[in-house]
Amino acid sequence: MEIQAISNQYIDKTVLSQVLWGLFGNNYEFEVQDEIFILRVPRRLTDDEIKQIQKNSNPKIGLGNTY
């Protein structure tokens, strides 16, 4: 298992759990420490997967868009 720390900024815990379940079934764990999610997963999440989790957590924000 890999250990990966990701910021919880813009990430909803329920959305993260749904994505991890979709990727790894029940073969994952995570906990929150301060403002960080500590993941124990079979492989590290890619940057694109993390961005998609952020987008799904905040669909109205439009992360990455400039106005």
C-alpha positions as CSV (number, residue, x, y, z in Angstrom):
1,M,0.0,0.0,0.0
2,E,1.1,3.5,-0.8
3,I,0.7,6.4,1.6
4,Q,-0.2,9.7,0.0
5,A,-1.0,13.1,1.7
6,I,-3.2,15.5,-0.1
7,S,-4.6,18.8,1.0
8,N,-8.3,18.8,2.0
9,Q,-8.8,22.2,0.4
10,Y,-11.7,22.0,-2.0
11,I,-12.2,18.2,-1.3
12,D,-15.4,16.8,0.2
13,K,-14.8,13.8,2.4
14,T,-17.8,11.9,0.9
15,V,-16.7,12.6,-2.7
16,L,-13.2,11.4,-1.9
17,S,-14.6,8.2,-0.3
18,Q,-16.8,7.6,-3.4
19,V,-13.9,8.0,-5.8
20,L,-11.5,5.8,-3.7
21,W,-14.2,3.1,-3.6
22,G,-14.7,3.3,-7.4
23,L,-10.9,3.0,-7.9
24,F,-9.9,0.5,-5.2
25,G,-13.1,-1.1,-3.8
26,N,-12.7,-1.6,-0.1
27,N,-8.9,-1.7,-0.4
28,Y,-8.2,1.8,0.9
29,E,-8.1,3.8,4.1
30,F,-7.9,7.5,4.8
31,E,-7.9,9.8,7.8
32,V,-7.8,13.6,8.3
33,Q,-4.9,15.2,10.1
34,D,-5.2,19.0,10.4
35,E,-5.9,20.1,6.8
36,I,-4.5,17.0,5.1
37,F,-6.0,13.7,4.0
38,I,-3.6,10.8,4.6
39,L,-4.5,8.1,2.2
40,R,-3.4,4.4,2.3
41,V,-4.1,3.2,-1.2
42,P,-2.8,0.5,-3.6
43,R,-1.3,3.3,-5.8
44,R,-1.0,7.0,-5.6
45,L,-3.7,9.2,-7.1
46,T,-2.7,11.1,-10.2
47,D,-2.9,14.9,-10.3
48,D,-5.8,14.5,-12.8
49,E,-7.7,12.2,-10.3
50,I,-7.2,14.7,-7.5
51,K,-8.4,17.6,-9.7
52,Q,-11.5,15.6,-10.6
53,I,-12.2,15.0,-6.9
54,Q,-11.9,18.7,-6.3
55,K,-14.2,19.5,-9.2
56,N,-16.8,17.0,-8.1
57,S,-16.6,18.4,-4.6
58,N,-17.2,21.9,-5.7
59,P,-19.1,21.8,-9.0
60,K,-20.1,25.5,-8.9
61,I,-16.6,26.9,-8.2
62,G,-15.0,25.9,-11.6
63,L,-11.5,25.4,-10.3
64,G,-8.8,26.5,-12.6
65,N,-11.0,29.0,-14.5
66,T,-9.9,32.6,-14.8
67,Y,-12.5,35.3,-15.2
